[in-house]
Amino acid sequence: MLSVQLLYAKITLPNFFTSGMVLQQQTQAKFWGKSTSKSLNIITSWDKKTYKVNVDAEGKWKTELSTPKAGGPFSISINDGEEITLSDVWIGEVWLVSGQSNMEMPVQGFKNQPVANSAAIFKNATNKNIRLFRTIKDAKGAPVDNMRGTWQVADSAAIRLFSAVGYLFAVELQQKLNVPVGIIQSAWGGTSITSWMSAESFKPFEKGGYRYKLKHPDSVKKTDRNAPTALFNGLINPLVGYGIKGVLWYQGEHNHREPEIYAKMFPSMINDWRMRWGIGNFPFYYVELAPIESVKDGEQISLSALFREMQYNSQFSIPNAGMSVTLDAGEQKIIHPANKLAVAQRLSAIALNKTYGYAAIPYAGPSYKNYQVNGNKLVITFDNVGKGLKPFATPSMNFELAGDDKVFYTAKAKAEVKGNTVVLQSDKVKKPVAARYGFKAWVIGDLYNAEGLPASSFRTDEWFSPQYGK
């Protein structure tokens, strides 16, 4: 039977090129596979165009399909003597979502860790214009060209095990753009950024004495999620070239005590992915690590807060990047916060404004600009206040002041609702020289602009850093 199958199964496609898939609209979408013939013809139903493609000596072929404006369903016929047809093909917007457990966290949640309002999410999950591809976890010692996974229509059954952030982002995008949306999930909990880096982008850090070392390819098992490059090899490399609009990233819990090295690895990984895709500086939007109670004895400053600071600053040094703030959406003792809708909505606001040109959609909360001292008061000025700052519902406990002794005390905070400043004062600090907001491991953010978007934690000083808080 195997011999008979090999005789007739001459065309082989990666698992993501199947019926039911979504291709990125209005682009030259790369399309590839294998064949036992020397050439083949591809016909796309949306324009009746025929592509004549040569097959190389290794049996591989690759071409680019000109995709139209969003629509469908369409079909793609491939003929190398034997014809196969992909049906129910849609053209729209495609995003890759990746990272560790908070990106992987499915709509059904984890054990004893639910996703907020999941019952309503399941109830409303019937949208044939949203298609989901969830990759099956597989670590590899060397880059491979295929992966396990299938495209599914986003109904209540399909979303059960699919990324809540990824799916809810798709819902927001599809409702606003009114086009088919495809989400490719490639995430794995408990993983370091080094797992998602290629060997080429990781090697400079290995030479610098980083704690992770490359393993011999033959020694990497499919469960070795933290072997450097293993998840790039198994879960990213097969997708390289697939037409996408951009990437959503939620990762860092595994590296939160390493803000300095992460600040270098993160842009290196992004640059490497963009170079390999070859479609320019595609959007790369990521999620701030939500606050959680996690303080190590002897820390002079929270490494979690330093990590958030690094993440916030990275969006300005990395081209075409943006960050979804979660300072108000953490849970004190749970590393997987339930409020995934807030994360997805803030990511979609960034995408709609920065990628799709909806300038009227706000996407950024108040951001620290500068400060000045007026006697025993310190006045902080903010950007991105829109129509003003939202008043504090109760007195904020998230602001701190310090004098020359570098000892911080909780400060009274008064927001100018119609302006862009917050005035701070503390009876214990007669001559303030520095201020902080939410600069701790655990905090519930309460500083918003009038549009309801939160500020991230920040500080006006540079004390006790950047050497890992020492």
C-alpha positions in Angstrom: 0.0 0.0 0.0 2.9 2.4 0.8 4.4 1.9 -2.6 1.0 2.6 -4.3 0.6 5.8 -2.2 4.1 7.1 -3.1 3.4 6.4 -6.8 0.4 8.7 -6.9 1.1 11.2 -4.1 3.5 13.3 -6.2 2.7 16.7 -4.7 3.5 17.3 -1.1 2.5 20.6 0.7 3.3 21.8 4.2 0.4 21.3 6.6 -0.5 25.0 6.6 -1.1 25.0 2.8 -4.5 23.3 2.9 -8.2 23.8 2.2 -9.6 26.3 4.7 -6.5 28.4 4.9 -6.2 32.2 4.8 -3.7 34.0 2.6 -2.5 37.6 3.2 -4.4 40.0 0.9 -2.8 42.2 -1.8 0.7 40.7 -1.6 3.0 38.3 -3.3 2.3 35.3 -1.1 5.0 32.7 -1.1 3.7 29.2 -1.9 5.9 26.1 -1.8 6.1 22.3 -1.6 7.6 19.2 -3.1 7.0 17.1 -6.2 8.4 14.1 -7.9 8.0 15.8 -11.3 10.3 18.3 -13.0 7.7 21.1 -13.2 4.1 21.8 -12.3 1.3 24.3 -13.0 -0.7 26.3 -10.4 -4.0 28.0 -11.2 -5.6 30.4 -8.8 -9.4 30.8 -9.1 -9.5 34.5 -8.1 -7.7 35.6 -11.3 -7.5 32.4 -13.4 -3.8 33.0 -13.6 -1.5 30.1 -14.4 1.9 29.8 -12.7 4.5 27.5 -14.3 6.9 26.4 -11.6 10.1 24.4 -12.0 11.1 21.7 -9.4 14.7 21.6 -8.3 17.0 18.5 -8.1 15.8 17.9 -4.5 12.2 17.8 -5.5 11.4 21.3 -4.0 9.5 24.1 -5.7 8.5 27.6 -4.7 6.6 30.5 -6.2 4.7 33.6 -5.3 1.0 34.0 -5.8 -0.5 37.4 -6.4 -3.4 37.8 -4.0 -6.3 40.2 -4.5 -8.3 42.2 -2.0 -9.9 40.3 0.8 -12.6 37.8 -0.2 -13.4 34.2 -0.8 -13.9 31.3 -0.9 -11.4 30.6 -3.7 -9.5 27.6 -4.8 -5.9 26.7 -5.9 -5.2 23.9 -8.3 -1.8 22.3 -8.5 -1.0 19.9 -11.4 2.3 18.0 -12.0 0.6 15.2 -13.9 -1.7 14.5 -11.0 -3.9 17.3 -9.9 -4.8 18.4 -6.4 -7.1 21.2 -5.5 -7.2 23.3 -2.3 -10.7 24.7 -1.7 -12.4 27.1 0.7 -9.3 29.3 0.5 -9.8 32.8 1.9 -7.9 36.1 1.3 -7.6 38.5 4.2 -5.4 39.5 7.2 -3.0 36.9 8.7 -1.2 37.3 12.0 1.3 35.0 13.8 0.9 34.8 17.6 3.8 33.4 19.6 5.5 33.3 23.0 5.0 31.3 26.2 2.1 30.3 28.4 0.1 33.5 28.5 0.0 33.5 24.7 -0.7 29.7 24.7 -3.5 30.0 27.4 -6.6 28.8 25.6 -10.1 30.2 25.8 -11.0 27.3 28.1 -8.2 28.4 30.5 -5.8 26.3 32.5 -6.6 24.1 35.5 -7.9 26.4 38.2 -6.9 29.4 36.1 -9.9 30.5 33.9 -10.2 33.1 31.2 -12.6 35.8 32.3 -16.0 35.6 30.6 -15.1 32.4 28.7 -18.8 31.2 28.7 -19.8 34.3 26.7 -16.8 33.9 24.4 -17.8 30.3 23.7 -21.4 31.4 23.1 -20.5 34.0 20.5 -17.9 32.0 18.7 -19.3 31.2 15.3 -17.5 33.2 12.7 -16.6 31.6 9.4 -14.5 34.7 8.6 -12.0 33.8 11.3 -9.7 30.8 10.7 -7.3 29.4 13.3 -4.1 27.3 12.8 -2.7 25.9 16.0 0.7 24.3 15.8 1.4 21.1 17.7 4.4 21.5 20.1 7.6 20.1 18.7 11.2 21.0 19.6 13.8 20.3 17.0 17.6 20.3 17.1 17.9 21.7 13.5 15.5 23.7 11.3 12.7 21.7 9.7 10.4 22.7 6.8 7.1 21.3 8.1 5.0 21.3 11.3 1.9 19.6 12.6 -1.3 21.5 12.8 -4.6 22.2 10.9 -6.8 25.1 9.9 -10.1 25.3 11.6 -13.2 27.6 11.4 -13.4 29.6 14.7 -16.4 28.0 16.3 -16.9 27.1 19.9 -15.1 23.8 19.6 -12.1 25.1 17.7 -11.4 28.0 20.1 -11.5 25.8 23.2 -7.8 25.0 22.9 -6.7 28.0 20.9 -4.9 31.1 22.3 -7.4 33.4 24.0 -5.3 36.4 23.2 -5.0 35.3 19.6 -8.6 34.5 19.1 -10.0 37.6 20.8 -7.6 39.8 18.8 -9.0 38.2 15.6 -12.5 39.0 16.7 -11.6 42.6 17.3 -9.9 42.8 13.9 -12.5 41.0 11.9 -15.3 43.2 13.3 -13.6 46.4 12.5 -12.0 45.5 9.1 -14.8 43.2 7.9 -12.4 40.8 6.2 -11.4 37.2 6.7 -8.7 36.9 9.5 -6.3 34.1 9.9 -4.4 33.5 13.2 -1.4 31.1 13.4 -0.6 30.1 16.9 2.9 28.9 17.6 3.4 29.2 21.4 4.7 27.0 24.3 4.5 27.7 28.0 7.5 28.0 30.3 9.9 28.9 27.5 12.9 31.2 27.3 13.3 33.7 24.5 16.5 31.7 23.5 14.2 28.8 22.4 12.6 31.1 19.8 15.9 32.5 18.4 17.6 31.0 15.4 21.1 29.6 15.8 22.6 32.6 14.0 20.9 35.1 16.2 21.6 33.2 19.4 25.3 32.4 18.9 26.6 35.9 19.9 24.9 35.6 23.3 26.3 32.1 23.9 29.8 33.4 23.3 29.1 36.1 25.9 28.7 33.5 28.6 24.9 33.4 28.7 23.5 30.6 30.9 21.9 28.7 28.0 24.2 26.7 25.6 23.4 25.2 22.2 22.9 21.5 22.3 24.0 19.0 19.7 21.1 18.8 17.2 20.9 15.0 17.7 20.4 15.4 21.4 17.4 17.6 21.2 14.2 15.8 22.0 10.8 17.0 20.8 10.0 17.9 24.4 13.1 20.1 24.9 11.2 23.3 24.9 14.1 25.3 26.5 16.9 24.0 24.3 18.2 27.2 22.6 16.8 27.5 19.0 14.7 24.4 19.4 11.3 26.2 19.0 12.5 28.4 16.3 13.6 25.2 14.5 10.4 23.3 15.0 7.7 26.0 15.3 8.9 29.1 13.5 11.2 28.0 10.7 8.6 26.0 8.8 6.4 29.1 8.7 9.1 31.5 7.4 7.8 33.0 4.2 4.1 32.4 4.8 2.4 35.6 4.1 1.6 37.5 7.3 0.7 41.0 8.2 2.5 40.9 11.5 3.4 39.2 14.8 1.9 39.3 18.3 4.3 38.2 21.1 3.6 37.4 24.7 6.7 36.1 26.5 9.2 37.1 29.1 8.0 35.5 32.4 10.9 32.9 32.0 13.4 35.8 31.6 12.0 38.4 33.9 15.1 38.5 36.1 17.3 39.2 33.1 16.1 42.6 31.7 19.6 43.6 30.5 20.3 40.6 28.4 16.7 40.4 27.2 16.9 44.0 26.0 19.6 42.8 23.5 18.1 39.4 22.6 14.6 40.7 21.9 15.5 43.1 19.0 18.0 40.5 17.7 15.3 37.9 17.5 12.9 40.3 15.8 15.4 41.5 13.3 16.3 37.9 12.5 12.7 36.9 11.9 12.1 40.0 9.7 15.2 39.3 7.7 14.1 35.7 7.1 10.5 36.6 6.1 11.9 39.2 3.7 8.8 41.4 3.7 10.3 44.4 5.5 9.8 45.5 9.1 6.4 43.9 9.6 4.5 45.0 12.7 5.7 43.4 15.9 3.3 44.0 18.8 3.9 42.5 22.2 2.4 42.3 25.7 3.9 43.8 28.9 4.4 41.3 31.7 1.5 41.7 34.1 2.4 42.4 37.7 2.6 39.4 40.1 3.9 39.1 43.6 7.5 38.0 43.1 10.3 39.6 45.1 13.6 38.0 45.8 15.3 38.7 49.1 17.9 41.4 48.9 16.6 43.2 45.8 17.0 46.9 46.1 14.7 47.4 43.2 12.2 45.0 41.6 13.6 43.1 38.6 10.0 42.7 37.4 9.7 46.5 37.3 13.0 46.8 35.5 11.8 44.2 33.0 8.6 46.2 32.4 10.7 49.3 32.0 12.9 47.6 29.4 9.8 46.3 27.5 8.3 49.8 27.5 11.4 51.4 26.1 11.9 48.7 23.5 8.9 49.8 21.6 10.6 53.0 20.7 14.0 51.5 19.7 12.6 48.7 17.6 11.0 49.8 14.3 7.3 49.3 13.9 6.8 47.9 17.4 4.2 48.5 20.1 3.3 47.2 23.6 0.0 46.3 25.2 0.1 47.7 28.8 -1.1 45.3 31.5 -0.2 47.1 34.7 -3.9 47.1 35.7 -4.6 43.5 34.6 -2.4 41.2 36.7 -3.2 38.9 39.5 -1.3 38.9 42.8 -0.4 35.2 43.0 -1.3 33.9 39.5 1.1 34.1 36.6 -1.7 33.6 34.1 -4.1 36.6 34.5 -7.7 35.9 33.5 -8.4 39.2 31.7 -7.2 38.2 28.3 -9.8 40.4 26.6 -8.1 43.6 27.8 -4.8 42.4 26.4 -6.4 41.5 23.0 -8.3 44.8 22.8 -5.2 46.9 23.5 -3.2 44.9 20.9 -6.0 45.4 18.4 -6.1 49.1 19.1 -2.4 49.3 18.4 -2.8 47.3 15.2 -5.8 49.3 14.0 -4.1 52.6 14.6 -0.6 51.9 13.5 -1.0 49.2 10.9 -4.4 49.8 9.4 -4.5 53.6 9.6 -7.4 54.2 12.0 -5.9 57.4 13.4 -9.0 58.1 15.5 -8.6 54.9 17.5 -6.5 55.7 20.6 -4.0 53.0 21.6 -1.6 54.5 24.1 -2.1 55.4 27.8 -0.4 58.2 29.6 3.4 58.2 29.2 5.9 59.9 31.5 7.4 63.1 29.8 9.2 65.1 32.5 8.9 66.5 36.0 9.6 69.6 38.0 9.9 70.3 41.7 7.9 73.1 43.3 8.9 73.4 46.9 7.8 70.2 48.6 5.8 69.0 45.6 6.9 67.2 42.5 4.8 67.7 39.4 4.9 65.0 36.6 3.9 65.9 33.1 2.5 63.2 30.7 2.1 62.6 27.0 -0.8 60.6 25.5 -3.4 62.1 27.8 -5.9 62.6 25.0 -8.8 64.5 26.5 -7.1 64.5 29.9 -6.3 62.2 32.8 -9.0 60.1 34.5 -9.5 61.1 38.2 -8.5 58.5 40.8 -11.5 56.6 42.1 -9.8 56.3 45.4 -6.5 57.9 46.6 -3.7 56.2 44.6 -1.1 54.3 46.6 1.0 53.7 43.5 3.1 56.9 43.5 6.3 57.3 45.6 8.6 60.1 46.3 12.2 60.2 47.5 14.7 62.8 48.6 18.5 62.7 48.3 18.6 59.7 50.7 17.0 57.6 47.9 14.4 56.2 50.3 10.9 56.1 48.7 7.7 56.8 50.6 4.1 56.6 49.4 3.0 59.9 48.1 -0.4 61.6 47.8 -1.3 62.0 44.1 -3.6 64.5 42.6 -4.4 64.2 38.9 -5.3 67.3 36.9 -8.3 65.9 35.1 -8.4 68.5 32.4 -4.7 68.7 32.1 -1.7 66.4 31.7 0.0 66.5 35.1 -0.1 64.7 38.5 1.0 66.6 41.6 2.8 64.5 44.3 3.4 65.3 47.9 4.6 63.3 51.0 4.9 64.5 54.6 8.0 62.3 54.9 9.8 63.9 51.9 10.4 67.6 52.4 12.6 68.1 49.3 11.6 65.5 46.7 14.1 64.7 43.9 12.6 61.6 42.4 9.3 59.9 41.8 8.0 56.4 40.8 4.7 55.0 39.7 3.9 51.3 40.1 7.5 50.4 40.2 7.1 47.2 42.1 6.6 43.5 41.4 3.0 43.6 42.4 0.8 46.6 41.7 -2.7 47.3 40.3 -2.3 50.2 38.0 -4.8 53.1 38.4 -3.5 55.9 36.2 -5.5 56.2 33.0 -6.2 58.8 30.4 -9.8 59.8 29.6 -10.0 57.2 26.9 -9.5 54.5 29.6 -6.0 53.4 28.5 -3.5 52.7 31.3 -0.1 54.0 32.0 2.8 51.6 32.5 5.1 51.8 35.5 7.8 54.4 35.3 10.4 56.2 37.4 12.2 59.5 37.1 15.5 58.2 38.7 18.1 55.8 37.5 19.2 54.5 40.9 20.0 50.8 41.6 20.3 49.9 37.9 21.0 48.7 35.3 23.2 46.0 36.8 20.3 43.7 37.8 19.2 45.9 40.6 22.6 46.1 42.4 
